[in-house]
Amino acid sequence: MSYLLVIWSLLVIWSLLSIFTAVRASQNLANGKLTSQSSTYINYGSSKAVDGCTSQFLGSDCCTHTDFLNTEAWWQVDLQQQSVIETVHIIYRSCILGKYGNGHCNDDCLNCLDDLCHPTSGVCDTCGSGYYKISNSCVRCPTNCAGNTCNSTSGACSDGCLPGYSGVFCRCPTNCGDHQCSTGQCSNCNNGYYGPTCTPCPSGCNGDTCDKSSGICTNGCSSGFSGTFCNCPLNCGDHVCPSGNCTKCDIGYHGNHCDQPCPDNCKNKICNMDSGSCEACEPGYHGDSCNEAVQCASDTSSEQSTEKQNEAVLDAKTATVIAIFGTLLGISICCNIGFVVFYLRHFFRKKSKTPPKMSDTYEIPSARYNDDSRNYQELEETKVDSATNIYDTIQG
């Protein structure tokens, strides 16, 4: 009986060992086993939790993720056998979707597709719409991309360019041939265009052909044009027209475009460029436009003779008036001089006849006269008025 009991015990132990598997702490029973979850976000399926990759970065393609729009979430694994489980080790992603940080999850993933970025550095796995990746940053698509859409890796405009632009990155002018334009300027324009922005060749170039760098017409000018750039009218004198207007005209023409002929009677066909007036006239004509005929020589001589006669008559009349005026003036001067002389002579003569002043009363002594003077005996005192200037000479 004791032997039978031992054998029975061994059979029981063997049965238990066949049912249960002893698990060491280093062994992962779930690795590679069948899994499932409530929902799946993009391609982050349930099997990624047991694939042996332990990276916590969602972009590493090692993590599982359920759809964030669902409120219920679960995950399960089928170990496919009965096992004794000592521990369950769960490795979580570092931050929730759209967040990152070194030791925290406070920073936002910027310009990343579906807001997925590295949990500590914030580097986008893939850039979002309207951005492409340069180094570790997502930058905007080139400005002139149609719909602001470009390849998320190279930045090439995927939906074409806005009107007026061309090239892989839509940085080139429409008519640029190199399709790169790394500096924003074209280095090789299509035929018929020139310059860094591929400006059309001057309209006067024959065959719309010009130098792609300078714009100089290399195949001559079309009919009616002239100059290096064929932008001058045909009769421009210096063939330089910076604004499409001539700065000088050929002889015989005037106007901004030198398309107006000078008047017929301009001497040597030379006229002012702006006004068109003649610099000089051909013989027999006068006026600004030399369109007035000169009068005949005989008529001119007659008119000149008449003018000279009128001038002579006027000179004679003037001379007569001057002579009469001079004569009257001379007579007047002579009369005045004679009057002055007469007055002065009369004045001095009168002054010389005036007697010396005498006393008002004279007494004639009677004793001095003889008997013959008896008629004067009764002579009384005679008063002589000095104002009358009448006196007798008295003999002693």
Secondary structure, 3 states (H helix, E strand, C coil): CHHHHHHHHHHHHHHHHHHCCCCCCCCCCCCCCEEEECCCECCECHHHHHCCCCCCCHHHCCCCCCCCCCCCCCEEEECCCCCCCCCCCCCCCCCCCCEECCCCCCEECCCEHHHCECCCCCCECCECCCEEEECCEEEECCCCEHHHCECCCCCCECCCECCCEECCCCCEECCECCCCCCCCCCCCECCCEECCCCEECCCCEHHHCECCCCCCECCCECCCEECCCCCEECCECCCCCCCCCCCCECCCEECCCCCEECCCCEHHHCECCCCCCECCECCCEECCCCCEECCCHHHHHHHHHHHHHHHHHHHHHHHHHHHHHHHHHHHHHHHHHHHHHHHHHHHHHHHHCCCCCCCCEECCCHHHCCHHHHHHCCCCCEECCCCCCCCCCCCC
